[in-house]
Amino acid sequence: MVNEHELTVSLEEFGLSKYEAQAYVSLIAKGTISASELAYYSEIPRTKIYPTLLKLEKKKLVVISKSKPIMSTAIAPEDAFDGIIHEQINKVNAMNTLVSSLKKASEETRKSRGSEEKRYFQLGANNVLTQLQTMIEGSKSSIKIMADQWGLGLLAECKEQLLSVVRRNLDVKVLVSPTQICSESYRIIPQGVEIRASEITQNCFIFDETELLMINNDNGKGAIFSSTEILGVNQEKVFSNIWKNAIKTKALADMTKTEAQEIYKIIKTVNETGLRYILNSAMISKKQEFDMFKLLEKNGISLKSKSLDEIIEIIDAIMQITCSGHVNFEANTQNITIESKLNSGHSLPWVSILDGCLQKQGYKTRTVYQNNSNKGEKVHIKISKN
């Protein structure tokens, strides 16, 4: 059965007003009828029916009788719209010709400037995951990813594809938002994928340094930039710069999300404000008390309630992340050794935090620092109860 409402809406697209479309559809359905009947069947106000009929007559869509009462008849659709259809066809042909001419002019301009056209493809939100899985599986050498919570969630659904490329020894690196360390999605990412944390503002997937998939976390839509060497190289540089300063997360993998977040906050606080804190302390006070434990307390990080084993576990994880080092506690000798593969004092801020924690728990400490230019540095802390 023909839906009169749909016909009315379609006629509006032909340039008819709402009332004109309603009147014409009613006349087609009812045949020759009076103006008052037309107003009734088309649901047009009686005060509007005559102006509407006159407009339709002018457009050669109806015939109005000269008798009274005024009777109106619709012109057959094939006759009424033949001219309009041809007019629309001519407009479309003219637009196609114009677009072709503009495209030709654009190509000639690019050639004269030595430029080359590159294209991108838009993806609907429902197609992004499938496309991401396909691009991961098709990678040849490397995958570099910057992902916020949305992007990491999508990546977690690509576990099988990631396992496949890891088995092929591809270089797979992922930058995640700090809030996602040890999250459910984080734990799904297979071993062999290196993950670091930094402040992430976009979802960008770089494949083999040339092919990009960008995803909008507001609506889930994506865009593929294919064979775009310049864009790929630039995004690769952005990724590399962030990656170099990002915090490694491997040592946090077996922790709870809360524990991992705490360690991230400690590292971030010391890295960002530690030097300024030491300089300010040196200017304000002549005492050489620059321990980082006080800095953490000033930034709302409290380690007072931690046991000795918990504190050593925290500092050990931090040493792995920042210095490729370790912390070892020998209970029988009451000796703590902090080792760092980096020298020049890289371990000292963390030694200062550990020393501050020990003193707060009532231990007396004696510290010996050893530096070897080839092997890194070691710090020994001998502890005893006051």
PEWO-V464455 format. One record per backbone hydrogen bond with DSSP energy under -0.5 kcal/mol. NH is the residue of the N-H (numbers start at 0). CO is the residue of the C=O. Records with the same first field share a line. If there is no record, write none. Layout:
NH = CO / CO
This chain:
3 = 1
6 = 2
7 = 3
8 = 4
9 = 5
10 = 6
11 = 7
12 = 8 / 9
13 = 9 / 10
14 = 11
15 = 10
20 = 16
21 = 17
22 = 18
23 = 19
24 = 20
25 = 21
26 = 22
27 = 23
28 = 24
29 = 25
30 = 26
32 = 30 / 71
34 = 69
37 = 33
38 = 34
39 = 35
40 = 36
41 = 37
42 = 38
43 = 38
47 = 44
48 = 44 / 45
49 = 45
51 = 47
52 = 48
53 = 49
54 = 50
55 = 51
56 = 52
57 = 53
58 = 54
59 = 56
60 = 55
61 = 55
62 = 72
64 = 70
71 = 32
72 = 62
74 = 60
78 = 75
79 = 75
80 = 76
82 = 78
84 = 80
85 = 81
86 = 82
87 = 83
88 = 84
89 = 85
90 = 86
91 = 87
92 = 88
93 = 89
94 = 90
95 = 91
96 = 92
97 = 93
98 = 94
99 = 95
100 = 96
101 = 97
102 = 98
103 = 99
104 = 100
105 = 101
106 = 102
107 = 103
108 = 104
109 = 105
110 = 106
111 = 107
112 = 108
113 = 110
114 = 109
120 = 223
122 = 221
126 = 123
127 = 123
128 = 124
130 = 126
131 = 127
132 = 128
133 = 129
134 = 130
135 = 131
136 = 132
137 = 133
138 = 135
142 = 170
143 = 205
144 = 172
145 = 203
146 = 174
151 = 147
152 = 148
153 = 149
154 = 150
155 = 151
156 = 152 / 153
157 = 154
158 = 155
161 = 157
162 = 158
163 = 159
164 = 160
165 = 161
166 = 162
167 = 163
168 = 165
169 = 164
170 = 140
171 = 169
172 = 142 / 170
173 = 193
174 = 144
175 = 173 / 195
176 = 146
179 = 176
180 = 177
182 = 179
186 = 182
187 = 183 / 184
188 = 184 / 185
192 = 189
193 = 171 / 191
195 = 173
196 = 246
197 = 175
199 = 197
202 = 214
203 = 145 / 201
204 = 212
205 = 143 / 203
206 = 204 / 210
207 = 141 / 205
209 = 206
210 = 206
211 = 224
212 = 204
213 = 222
214 = 202
215 = 220
216 = 214
219 = 215
221 = 122
222 = 213
223 = 120
224 = 211 / 222
225 = 118 / 223
227 = 209
228 = 226
231 = 227
232 = 228
233 = 229
234 = 230
235 = 231
236 = 232
237 = 233
238 = 234
239 = 235
240 = 236
241 = 237
242 = 238
243 = 239
244 = 240
245 = 241 / 242
246 = 196
248 = 194
251 = 248
252 = 248 / 249
254 = 251
259 = 255
260 = 256
261 = 257
262 = 258
263 = 259
264 = 260
265 = 261
266 = 262
267 = 263
268 = 264
269 = 265
270 = 266
271 = 267
272 = 268
273 = 269
276 = 272
277 = 273
278 = 274
279 = 275
280 = 276
281 = 277
282 = 278
283 = 279
284 = 280
288 = 286
289 = 287
293 = 290
294 = 290
295 = 291
296 = 292
297 = 293
298 = 294 / 295
299 = 296
300 = 295
301 = 299
302 = 300
305 = 302
310 = 306
311 = 307
312 = 308
313 = 309
314 = 310
315 = 311
316 = 312
317 = 313
318 = 314
319 = 315
320 = 316
321 = 317
322 = 318
323 = 318 / 319
324 = 318
325 = 338
327 = 336
329 = 327 / 334
330 = 328
333 = 329
334 = 329
335 = 380
336 = 327
337 = 335 / 378
338 = 325 / 336
339 = 376
340 = 322
341 = 322
345 = 342
347 = 344
349 = 346
350 = 346
351 = 347
352 = 348
353 = 349
354 = 350
355 = 351
356 = 352
357 = 353
358 = 354
359 = 355
360 = 356
361 = 358
362 = 357
363 = 383
365 = 381
367 = 379
369 = 377
371 = 375
375 = 371
376 = 339
377 = 369
378 = 337
379 = 367
380 = 335
381 = 365 / 379
382 = 333 / 380
383 = 363
385 = 361
